[in-house]
Amino acid sequence: MNNPVVKQVLRFILLLLLQVLVCNHVVLYGYINPNIYVLAILLLPLNVPKSVQYIIAFAAGFFVDAFIQTFGVHASASLMLVALRPYVMKLLEINKKGDYKGVPVPGKKDLKFMVVYTVILVFIHQLFVTMLEVFSFQGFFISLISILLNTLFTTVLVLCIQYIFTPEKKQ
């Protein structure tokens, strides 16, 4: 299975199934619900056409929304993630020479980059999801705790999955 498109499609399907069949039923302490499907979006190569990235993000979010009946919350958060991803990449690689068009995977980036990249984008995603679900400033601190705990838990899961299933070594 050397075809990168087949790998991306299989990873996309596997992560979505894992999200809707397992992670949507995991609620820890009433606040933590991991959203590991964002990994499919985070690992998209940046040289994929923007329109294709938006279609993939919308499809992922719509699929999750359909199973948990959140009416577009995850679809819009996924679209936001795709829109902001290139800017986060530019911000993180501002001092480095070379282009930022690569694939952000552990085999090509160091641990510090992967942690910061994942934390920033997962936080943005969780913030967007939580604010759209709550749509109020009532219970602001509870929402903030939920955002932070979800970000932490999802980030740890995403990084663990990336480092377990990425066989490439840094060059």
N, C-alpha and C positions, 0 to 999 in steps of 0.2 A: 504494500500500500504506500507507494512513493508519491502518488498524485496528491498535491497539497489541497486541491479543491475537494477531493473525496474525504480527506482528513477533516477539513473544516466542516463539511456537511455532516459527517458522522459525529463529530464533537458537538455540533449544534443540536442535533437530534438527541444525543445522549444526555446533554446538560438540561435540555428542556424536559425530557422525560423524568430525569432525576428531580428536577424542580417540582413538577406537578404531582409526581407520585410519592415523593418522599419529603422534600423540604417544605412544601406547603402544609404538611401535617405536623411539622415540628414547631412547637411554640414553647420556648423556654422562659420561665418566670413571667409569663404574660407579656413580655416585651420583645423577645428575640425570635425572629423568623428569618432564617437565612435566605438570601436570594442569589443562589450560585449561578443562575442562568446568565448573569451579567458577564461571567467569564467568557462566554461565547462571543460577546461583543468586545470585551477587552483584548481578546487574542486575534481579532481580525487584523490582517495586514493593512497598513495605512495606504498602500498603493492600490487597494481595491477601490473602484470608482465610488464616489460619494453616494450616488443614487443607489447602488447595490448595498452599501452599508446601511443606508436608511431603510431600505426594504427588509434587510435581515433584522435590524433592530425592531422595526415595527412588528414583523412576524413573530419574533420572540416575545415581545411584550404583549401582543394580542393573544398569543397562545396561553400565556400565563394568566392574563385577564379572563379569558374564557373559562378557565378551570376554577378560578377563585372568585369570579363575578365581581371584579372591581371596575368594570366599565371604562377602560382606557387608561387607568392610572399607570400601569406598568408599561404600556405601549408608549405613552408620552415621556415617561422617565427614561426609557431606552433610547428614544429619539434624542432626548437631551444629552444623553451619554455620548452618542455618536457625534453630535454637534460640537461638544466640548473636548473630545478626545485629542484632536490634533493640537489644540492650544495647550493642553496639559503636556503633551509630548514636547512641544516647542519650549515650554517653560522649563521642563526638567532637563532638556539637553541644550540649553542656551549657551553654556560655557564649553560645550564639546564641539569639535569639528566633525564634519560629515553631515549627512542628511538624517532626517528623522522619519524616513519612509519605511523603516524596517518593521519587523514583527516583534512586538514587546513580549518576549518569552524568556524564561530563565536561562536558556542556553545562549542567548545573545545579549542579555542585559545582566548587570550585577544585582545582588540582593537588595542593596539600598534603593536602586532605581525601581525595582519591582515593588518593593513595599510602599514607597512614596506614590508611585503611579497608581497602584491598586487602592491605597487608602483614599487618595483624592477623588478618584472616579467613583468608588463605591460610596463614599460620603455624599457626593453630589447626587447619586442615584437614590440613596436612602432618604436624603433630605427632600428630594422631589416627590418620592413615593409617599412619605409620611405627611408632608404638607398638603398633597392632593387628597389623601384619605381623610385627614382631620379637617382641613379647610377652615381652620379657626385658630385664634390665639388663646382660646380657653384651654387650660391644661398645657401651657407652653412648655413648662419644665418637664412634664411627663413625656411630651413629644420629643424634647431634646434628649432625654435619657434614652428613649427608644431609638432615636436616630444614632446616637453614639454606640449603644450596645449592638444594634444591628450592623453598623459599620464595622465594629471590631470583630464580631463573630463571622460575618460574611467575608471580611478580609482574610482572617485566619484560614477559613475553609478554602477560599480561592487560592491563596498562596500554597497551602498544603497540596491541593489538587495539581497546581502548576508544577511544583517541584517533584511530586511523585511521578507524574506522567510525562515529564519532559526529559527525554534521554540525552539530549544534546548537551555538550559541555561548552563553557564559555571559551571563545576563541581569543 
